[in-house]
Every structure is written in structure tokens, then in C-alpha cells.
Amino acid sequence: MMRLQALILAELDRAKALKKIRGLTITEITQRLPSSDARVTVYKSVTALLDEGLVAEGVKAGRARSFYMTDEGVKAFERIKNEK
């Protein structure tokens, strides 16, 4: 897992985005990240996490898609936290 993907999971965890209704948009994730990654870079990382089943698409926020951590994503994030 790449560093940015781990940071995204951390932000979803911090926001308690664990259910469809609590998802964050790409813009919200980008604004919360401590790094200065471009929105498109964040989008690509979220898409990779989506493909891996670690995040899923939540309810739309206006026209924007939102994303939340799946149970598998929570497990992966716990493994990352325990590695420290």
C-alpha cells in the first residue's frame, strides 16, 4: 500500500466514514490531507483503494461521489496502525 493510500484511510477513519451516509468526497479528503497532493492524485489513489475493496462508494453529495471505508479497509488500516 502506498503512503497516500494509508493517509486516505487514516482520514476516512478520523472522519468516522465507515458507512455510506458518512462518506467523504474527493475534495473533502484532499482538504483534510496533511500533504499537498493534487486532487487528481488523490482521486487515483481512492480509485485504487476502491478496486482493492478497501473503500466503497457512498451516497452522492450533490454531484460528487463520496467514499467510505469497508470492513476490509478497517482491517487493513488496523494492520497499518499496528506496524508502527
N, C-alpha and C positions, 0 to 999 in steps of 0.2 A: 504494500500500500504506500502510496506517495504521501509526502508531508502535507500537501494541500488537502488531500482527501481526509487525512486524520484531523486536520483543523476544521474541516467542514463538519465531520461527525461530532467533534467537540462542541461546535456552535449549535448544532441541532440538539445535542444533549443539554447544553446550557439553557436553551430556549424551551426545553421540555417538549420538543417537536417529535412526539412518539406516536401520534395519531393523525389521521387525515385532516382533522379540523385544526390542528396545531401547527401545520406545516409552515415553512418559511419559503419565500420566493428567492430567486437568484439574487435579486437586488438586495433583499434583506440579509442574505448570507454574506454577500460581498461587503456590505457596510459593516457587518459585525466582525469580520476577519481582522486580525492584528496585522496581516500582511497587506501589501498594496497590489495584490493580484488583480488583473483586469477582469471585468465581468465575463468576457468570453472564456477566459481561462477557468474561472470558477464554474461556468456552465459545462465545460468539457469534463471537469472533474466530477461534477454532480451526475452527469450522464454516465460516466464510467461506474460510479457507485450504484446508479440505477441498474445498469447492466449486470452488476455483480449481485444484485438483490439486497444491498445494504441500505438503500433508501428506496422509497416508493413515492409515487405522485399523490399529493393530497388534493384538497378542494381548490378550485381556482380562486385567486384573489384578484377580482376584476378580470382582466385578460391574461394575467400572469399565472403560470403554473406554480404550485407550491410543492414542497418536498418534505418528507418526514422520515425518521429512522425506523426501519423494520426491526423485528425481533432479532434477526440475524445481524443487523447493523449494530444493535445494542451489544450483542455478544462480542462482535469484532472490536468495538470501542472499549469494552471492558478489558479485553486482552491487551490492547494498546496501552491502556492506563496502567495495567499491572506490570508491563515491561519496564516501566521507569524505575 
